[in-house]
Amino acid sequence: MPGKTRLFFRRLGELGAQYYNAPYRAAIARAKRDEEDLFMLLVFAEMMGVPNPAAWSTLELQPLLMDRFHDWHTRMGMERSPLDHFRCC
């Protein structure tokens, strides 16, 4: 019986957390997306001609982020890829 009570209160706590966090989900998702957009800009800045002091550190991240590059550049308002040697559209 104590296990069921513990499980009940754990589930009740999870539901309470979801209820409390529900109004903030959109704001948190928007902040996360903005943070990822800035990160993408830092990673691909050197390729677009923007001086990047962290170019060597971000160079190895480019292959990992290529899958999300198209979504990012369209969200930033660029119809086509800004990179001359990389076409994703």
C-alpha positions in Angstrom: 0.0 0.0 0.0 2.8 2.5 0.7 4.1 2.0 -2.9 0.7 2.9 -4.3 0.5 6.0 -2.2 3.9 7.1 -3.2 3.1 6.5 -6.9 -0.2 8.5 -6.5 1.6 11.5 -5.0 4.4 11.4 -7.6 1.7 11.4 -10.3 -0.1 14.2 -8.6 3.1 16.2 -8.4 3.7 15.6 -12.1 0.2 16.8 -13.0 0.6 19.8 -10.8 3.9 20.7 -12.5 2.3 20.4 -15.9 -0.6 22.6 -14.9 1.7 25.2 -13.5 4.0 25.2 -16.5 1.3 25.1 -19.2 1.1 28.9 -19.6 4.8 29.2 -20.1 5.4 26.4 -22.7 5.1 28.7 -25.7 7.4 31.3 -24.2 10.0 28.6 -23.3 9.8 27.0 -26.7 10.2 30.4 -28.4 13.2 31.2 -26.2 14.8 27.8 -27.0 14.3 28.4 -30.7 15.8 31.9 -30.5 18.8 30.4 -28.7 19.2 27.7 -31.3 19.0 30.3 -34.1 21.8 32.4 -32.5 23.9 29.2 -32.2 23.3 28.4 -35.8 24.4 31.9 -36.8 27.6 31.5 -34.8 28.3 28.2 -36.4 27.7 29.3 -40.0 28.8 32.9 -39.7 32.2 32.5 -41.1 30.8 30.7 -44.2 28.5 33.7 -44.8 31.3 36.2 -44.6 30.6 37.4 -41.0 33.8 37.4 -38.9 33.6 34.8 -36.2 36.2 34.8 -33.4 35.1 31.2 -32.6 35.4 29.8 -36.1 37.8 27.0 -35.3 35.6 25.9 -32.4 32.4 25.9 -34.4 33.9 24.3 -37.6 33.5 20.8 -36.3 29.9 21.4 -35.4 28.8 22.2 -39.0 28.3 18.6 -40.1 26.1 18.0 -37.1 23.9 21.0 -37.9 23.5 20.6 -41.6 20.2 18.7 -41.2 18.6 21.7 -39.6 20.2 24.3 -41.8 17.3 24.6 -44.3 14.8 25.2 -41.5 17.0 27.8 -39.9 17.7 29.9 -43.0 14.1 30.0 -44.0 13.1 31.0 -40.5 15.7 33.8 -40.8 14.0 35.1 -43.9 16.5 33.8 -46.5 14.6 32.1 -49.3 17.7 30.3 -50.6 20.8 29.1 -48.9 23.2 32.0 -48.2 26.1 29.6 -48.8 27.5 29.6 -52.3 29.0 26.1 -52.1 26.1 24.5 -50.2 22.6 24.2 -51.8 19.9 22.8 -49.6 16.8 24.0 -51.5 
